[in-house]
């Protein structure tokens, strides 16, 4: 999506007339659906500088200009783009990352990271050239039209308030790999930037290349489970951007420090669904093993581990090696102090106090921190989906303090699932009444969210999507008993709604998410959390309803075979308020998690017709607003 597009001549006229900020803001509001308060000042300042750069007769007046171009499948936008033809009449795109920085500091020991003033304080962030290069790389990776039409991309960064000095920190040799790919320009470099643009844009295209890029083919987003083998072989499958890169470099630095001085360190990485927690985690695992650190990747959820095992089994990796690096959260009960150089804990919100049916051990968080010199916990408080889920930022900090471990914390925000829509996740939190958000009235980006009138229609839609690549699934809230006597027979249907019936996922398959026949079964939270699909169809049972004023939950409607809320009735007898609040959190978190498994779309059927109407009204309100 492009917020503003014009020719160079039209853009310069708008800046000269003093209307450019109002024009961008008006289109932004119409397309995104919210006021761009934080960007307005940047546009007001930066667009004047860009006009000055472009006022060169050798830069064609009919070359294309795009402002705030959304990178496919992400929530990130590129500040400024120019399109045209080079001297050989090849399609060319110049990507310009605009910065208002006037000061920066080099950061030693971290790749592509600098310090500057952000949000009123000094913070680490990615080097401007790294940012421009990474954004261009994402476009190449996801926009198929760019490759097929042989459209060349040329990134750069323009810091129009920055006065580059001799031996400037931003041009230090450690950043050369990035500024060689994406040159840097400062306040004295307007003529150099012009020459860079003219080198690649000699003739105008009247915005035709912009049209092809915006309306071009988008490659499917990579799924972690499909790229795991290649990543373990050392290949770079994902370009980490912005706070992902900062979190990764922070973890690498802390792990190396702990490796050298034997002092414990803990990093807490907070982030919602699709923010790249698992991608950063696997990259850390691979690179720490390259550094010959004794490392492992931990998740309580069985499903992701089993999928990883199946994806890697039969390749050159031995089963024993695979299971030694991908571990369950309860495997550290008997570990000695600092058995591991680094322990990477994904889905840390799922950690429990005791382990297994027999409640072994002391506390999983404590046991993990004891076993690792360095531990990184990836966590999302809204994915706690069981009464036994214990992992929280507070508990991690508490046990880190007991071990005298140095703690750092960072939050991931960039969205790579749900077609890159931060707004969809924020809207979902508001609709489910998990928290009030600014997206109460809808979400931006082209995410395919639909309500369907029957579970049969939902099934047909998902079957149609799945036929293309076996990457779409039906899931449901745990409101129907699992018929245990026939749990391995998909012909026995556990879920029955009117004339619709299907089987729960089979008990003998731990890899439901990737099995060929899984489309004939309905998955639950336990077989889908931590994994992702192209499209997900969600059946919302009667444990979630709308009472005319609020979205309410009813733990009595959960199936007796679901262990997620075992013990809630006893708790309700002893402390009704506490039990109701806990059940409400778990049930709503469960549906939020299910409704964020789809990378491209989510289709929903609600058993409670009042809830269905509530969702429909929310969608209708969003359509009217747009």
CORZI-V664070 format. One record per backbone hydrogen bond with DSSP energy under -0.5 kcal/mol. CO is the residue of the C=O (numbers start at 1). NH is the residue of the N-H. Records with the same first field share a line. If there is no record, write none. Layout:
# CORZI-V664070
CO=NH / NH
This chain:
# CORZI-V664070
1=70
4=67
6=65
7=11
8=12
9=13
10=14
11=15
12=16
13=17
14=18 / 19 / 20
15=18
19=23
20=24
21=25
22=26
23=27
24=28
25=29
26=30
27=31
28=32 / 33
29=33
35=37
36=39 / 40
37=41
39=43
40=44
41=45
42=46
43=47
45=49
46=50
47=51
48=52
49=53
50=54
51=55
54=56
56=59
58=60
60=63
61=9
62=205 / 206
63=8
64=83
65=6
66=81
67=3 / 4
68=3 / 70
69=78
71=74
76=71
78=68 / 69
79=68
80=96
81=66
82=94
83=64
84=92
85=202 / 203
86=89
90=86
91=152
92=84
93=95 / 154
94=82 / 96
95=97 / 156
96=80 / 98
97=158
99=160 / 161
105=115
106=108
107=110
110=113
112=127
113=107
114=125
115=105
116=118 / 123
118=121
121=118 / 123
123=116
125=114
127=131
128=132
129=133
130=134
131=135
132=136
133=137
134=138
135=139
136=140
137=141
138=142
139=143
142=144 / 219
143=146 / 147
144=148
145=149
146=151
147=150
150=152
152=93
154=95
155=183
156=97
157=159 / 185
158=99 / 160
159=162
162=164 / 187
165=168
168=171
169=172
172=175
173=176
175=178 / 179
176=180
178=182
183=157
185=159
186=189
189=193
190=194
191=195
192=196
193=197
194=198
195=199
196=200
197=200 / 201
200=202
203=85
205=208
207=211
208=212
209=213
210=214
211=215
213=216
217=144 / 145 / 219
223=226 / 227
224=227 / 228
227=231
228=232
229=233
230=235
231=234
235=237
238=240
241=244 / 245
242=246
243=247
244=248
245=249
246=250
247=251
248=252
249=253
250=254
251=255
252=256
253=257
254=258
255=259
256=260
257=261
258=262
264=406
265=375
266=408
267=269 / 377
268=270 / 410
269=379
270=412
272=275
274=416
276=280
277=281
278=282
279=283
280=284
281=285
282=286
283=287
284=288
285=289
286=290
287=291
288=293
289=292
293=295
294=341 / 342
296=344
297=327
298=346
301=305
302=306
303=307
304=308
305=309
306=310
307=311
308=312
309=313
312=315
318=322
319=323
320=324
321=325
322=325 / 326
325=297 / 327
327=299
328=331
330=333
332=335
336=339
340=373
341=374
342=296
343=345 / 376
344=298 / 346
345=378
347=350
348=351
351=390 / 391
352=364
353=364
355=360
356=359
360=355
363=367
364=368
365=369
366=370
367=371
368=372
370=338
371=340
373=265
374=343
375=267
376=345 / 378
377=269 / 379
378=348
379=271
380=383
381=384
383=385
386=389
392=396
393=397
394=398
395=399
396=400
397=401
398=402
399=403
400=405
401=404
406=266
408=268
410=270
412=272
415=75
417=420 / 421
418=421
420=422
421=425
422=426
423=427
424=428
425=429
426=430
427=431
428=432
429=434 / 435
430=433
437=440
439=442
445=447
447=449
448=450 / 602
450=604
454=458
455=459
456=460
457=461
458=462
459=463
460=464
461=465
462=466
463=467
465=468 / 469
466=469 / 470
471=534 / 535
473=537
474=523
475=539
477=479
478=559
481=483
482=484
483=486
484=487
486=489
487=507
488=490
489=492
491=493
492=494
494=496
495=502
497=500
500=497
502=494 / 495
503=522
506=509
508=510
511=514 / 515
515=518
516=519
517=520
518=521
520=503
521=474 / 523
522=505
523=476
524=527 / 528
525=528 / 529
526=303
528=531
533=599
534=600 / 601
535=473
536=538 / 603
537=475 / 539
538=540 / 605
539=477 / 541
540=607
541=544
543=554
545=552
550=547 / 552
552=545
554=557
555=558
559=562
561=563
562=565
563=566
564=387
565=568
567=571
568=572
569=573
570=574
571=575
575=579
576=580
577=581
578=582
579=583
580=584
581=585
582=586
583=587
584=588
585=589
586=590
587=591
588=592
589=593
590=594
591=595
593=596
594=597
597=533
598=418
599=419
600=448
601=536
602=450
603=538
604=452
605=540
607=609
608=612
609=613
610=614
611=615
612=616
613=617
614=618
615=619
616=620
617=621
618=622
619=623
620=624
621=625
622=626
